[in-house]
Amino acid sequence: MSNTEYQFIAIGDIVTDEFIELDPHEAVVNDTLDNRKSLTMYFGEKLPFKGFVNVPAVGNAPNAAVSAHRLGLKAALVTDIGNDEGGREIQDHLTNEGVDQTFVRVHEGKETNHHYVLRYNAERTILIKHEAYPYTMPDIDSPKWIYFSSVGEDSLPYHHAIAEYVKSHPDTKLAFQPGSFQIKLGYETLKDLYEACELFFCNREEAMLILGINDRDIKGLLSGLYDRGVSLPVVTDGPDGAYVRDADGNIWHMPMYPDPAPPVDRTGAGDSFSSTFTACMALGMSVPEALARGPINSMNVVQYVGAQAGLLSMEQIEEYLAKAPEEYVATQIT
């Protein structure tokens, strides 16, 4: 396969997630003042757990690459692993998923990222540690789309290199789904990257942090991102669905696809939505068409443990869309 055949190249860290399922009868969970839940574990005690599952080759970017391939795109991954057992397990998984590994870099003397996920029913807290890799932007020619997401905190020059690469390859479009570190950097630090974005994904609270404002108005957040260079900003709002501002200034809203059963694990719900939306755009769909298909993949992903087991093919997504309830429709609100 030549580089020019790639329709979707994802860039970002890869990790093995070890899911540890806590016993809901033993874990201590409290409500906090900001309406969140907190998990309390007392030092010196032994906390029983119900079981664990090892899930290799996950992370925002690899999840997106697997999603894009299942949706029918020729997908590759730019990422870094160590020359260790965890790295080899990841390579085997990517091979099985059909994700091209031409740009997977193996580093001697480095460890492959391994995170621990504490599961409490459908919710989770992730213990993370990113290995410090020497990030460099490889020559990937001109893929149709680059999908960039979470990388380690020592990677700021990498962001600027990616922005410059996109600007120097006008046939390549950039989708950016920032991780926690990238969101904390704010807009000014990554101004060149935002200006290079065709598509940008975040939730309502993240948009407020990025823009440095305390206004929750969705229209204002979308306009703020657009004014800072993002061609198609997409903001999700939990149970209230997703919103996007299109190239003509119209704002579209899409509700969530109804869950067939209570969610099992919410890990990867955002990745599946964002990657599906991007893949649909790569396949030539309109904004409302892409917006209608993203939540379907998210709906199915949360029915499984891990971010990839529930990812659907395009044929399966179309089947769900055909039997969607009447109210499941993209609505133009401005």
N, C-alpha and C positions, 0 to 999 in steps of 0.2 A: 504493500500500500504506500503510495507516495503521499507526502505531507498535504498536497493540494486537495486530496480526497477527503480530508477530515471536515466534517460538518460541525463538530463540537469538541473542543479541547478544554477540559477542566483543569484549573490550577489551584493547588492548595494542599495542606497537610493531610496525611493519612495516618490512621491509628487503628489499633485493635481495642475494641470496647469489651470489657468484662462486666457483664450485668450481674449484680448481686441482688437477689430478690429478698427484701426484708420481710420479716413476719409482721403483718399489720397488728397482731395482738401483742407484740413485744415492743415495737418501735414507739417512741414517744413523739407525737406530733402536736404542735401548738400553733395557735393563730397569733400573728404579729400585728402590730399597730397599723401597718400599711396594707392590711387585708391579704397578706401572704401566709403560707404555711412554713413552719420551721421544723426541722428534724433535730431532736435533742438526744445525744448519746453521752452517758455519764462515764467519766474516767474510772477505771478500776473494775468496771462491770463487763460481763460477757453478753453480747447481743446476738441472740439466735437469728439465723437467716434460713430461708426456705430452699434456696438453690442458686445456681449461677449458670450463665451461658456466655461462652466466648464468641464474639462476633468480630472477625477480622476485616480489614480493608474498608473501614468506614471513615466518616468525616464529611464535611459539607461538600468538598470537591469530588471525592470518590463516589459519594452517594449520587451526586449529579451525573457523573460519567456513566455509572451503572444504569441510572434512570434513562438517560439519553439513548444508550444502546438498546435497552428494552423497548424504547419507543420507536426504534428503527433507524437511528442516526449512527453514522460512523464516528465513534467517540474514542478519544485518547485522554490520558491523564499525565499531567506534569506534577510530580511529587518526589519526596525524598524518604528513603528508608535506610535502616542499618543492615549490615551484612550479618544477620543473625537469624535465629529460628523464626522470630516474629515477622521479619522481612520476607523470608521465603514463604511463609504461610500467606502473607498478603499477595505475593506474586501469583501463587497458585489460585487464590480466589479471583483475582482480576482476570486470569486466563480463563477460568470457568465462566466468568461473566461476559467475556468477549470484549473487554476494554483493552485497547492497544497500550502497550507499555514501553514504546520507543523512548519516551521522555521520563521514565521512572529511574531516578538516580540512586544507586546503591553506594553507601558510604562506609568505608572501612573504619572501625573504631567508634562508630556511632551506634546508639541503640534505636530501635524502631519504637515509635510512640505507642504507649500502652496506657489506656485510661480505665478508671473504675467507675461504674455507674451504679449508684444505690437506688434501687427501685422500690417505690412504695405505692402499691396499686398501679395506676397508670402514670403517676408522676415520678420524676427522677432528679437526683442531684449527681453531677459528674465531677469526679476528682481528676484533674487534668495536669499533665506535665509535658510540655513540648520540648523535644530535643532541639538543640541549637544547630541547625544545618546551614551550610554555606549557600544560601539561596542565590541562584543566577537564572536569568531568563534565557532559555534555549531558543534556537532558531526553529520555529514551528511553521515557517512559511506563512501562508495566509488562509487559515481555517475560516469557515463561515462565521463561527462564534467562538469566543473565549469566555469561559465561565470561571470567574475568580472568586475565591472565598477564603476561609480562615487559614491563617498561617501564624507562626510563632512571633513572639514580641521582639525578636532581633531582626526583623525583616523589612524595616521601613524603606531602605533603598530598592528592595525588590518591587514594592508598589510603584515607585516612580519608573522603574525599568519597564514594567508592564504597561503603564500609561503611555510611555514613549513608544513602545512596540506597536500599540494599537494605533497611535497617531501616524506612525510611519507605514502602516498597512491599511489603507483606506477601505479595502474590501472585507476587512475583519471587524465584526461588531463585538462589543464587550458587555457582558452581563456581570454585575457585581453584587454578591450577597455577602455583606461583611460579617465577620465574626466579632466576638466581644472586644478583642484588642483593637480591631479596626474601627469599631464604633466609638470607643473611648478616645481615639485619636482626633475625632471631630472632622469637620469639613476642611478647615484651612490647611491642616497638615497634609491632607490627601486631595487637595483641590484639583491637581492635574488628573487624578484618577476619576474623580466625579465628572469632570469635563469630558473625559473620554468615554463615558458610559452611554450605551444605548438603552440598557435595561438596568434598573436598580431595585433591590428588594430589601425591605426591613419592616418591622412592625411599628405601631404607632409610637410606643415609648422610645424605641430606638431612633425614630425620625426626630423626635423632640431633642434627644441628646445630641445627635449629629448637627442639628440646626442651632442648638443652644437656645431653645425657646421653651416656654412653659405653657404653650397653647396647644390643646389637643384637637383642634379643628382639622379634620382630615383634608379638606380642600386647601387650607392654608399650608399644611405639611407637604402635600403634593406639589403645590405651586412653589414652595420654598426649595424643594429639591430640583424642580425643573429650572428655576431661576439660577441655580448653581451649576447648571450644565447637563443634568441628566435628561436624556430625550424622553424616556418612558419610565417614570418613577412608579413603583408599586408599593403600597403600604397595606399590610395586613392588620386586622384588628380582632384577633381571637374569634370568639363565637359570632361576631358581627360580620365575618367574611373578609373580603379583600377589595381594595380600591386601586384604580390605575388612572393616570392622566395620559391621554393619547397625544399624538403629534398635532392634532387640531385643537387641543385645549379642552377636549371633552373629558369628563370624569365618569368612569364606569364603576359600578358596584356589583360584586358577585357574592351571594350567600354561601355558607358552607354546604357541602353535600351531606345529606343526613346520614348519621352513623347507623350501620345495620345492627350494631351491638355496642355496648360500652367499650371505649378504647382500652386496649391492653397496655400500650406503651407509646407515649407521644414523641419519642426520639425520632428525628428525621422528618417530621410532618412539614416543617418549613422548607427543608431541602427538596422534598418531593414536589411541593407546590411550585417553587421557584424554577427547578430544573424542567418540570413539565411545561410551564409557561414558556421558557426559553426554547425548548425543543419544538414546541408548536410554532413559535415565530420562525425558527430555522426552517421549518417545513412549509412556510409560506402562509400560515393562517393569520387571520386578523386578530386585533387585540381582544374583541369580545369572544372569539372562538378559543383563543389561548386561555383566557380568563375562565372559561367554562370548564376546561379540562384539568387545570391545575388542582382544584380542590378534590377532584375524584381520586387522584393518586394519593393525596394526603389522607383522605378518608380510609383508604385501604391499608396504607402503611401503618396507621395507629392500631390496626387489628392484630399486629404481630410484634414480637420482641425484636428490637433492632431496626435500623433505618432502611434496610434493603429488601428484606424478605417479602414485604407486601407490595413492592413496586410492580406496576402493571404494564402490559403491552398496550400499544395504541388501539388495537382491536378490542381489548378488554375495556379500555376507557370509553370507547364509542358505545359498547354494549351498556355500560352504566348510564351514559348520557341519554341513550334512547329510552331508558325506563326511569329517567329522573322525574321527580314530582313537578307539577306545573309551575310552582313558584321558584324552581331552580333555573334562573335565567339572568344573564347579564343585563343590567339596567343602566341606561345613561341618566345620570342625576344632574348634570349641567350641560 
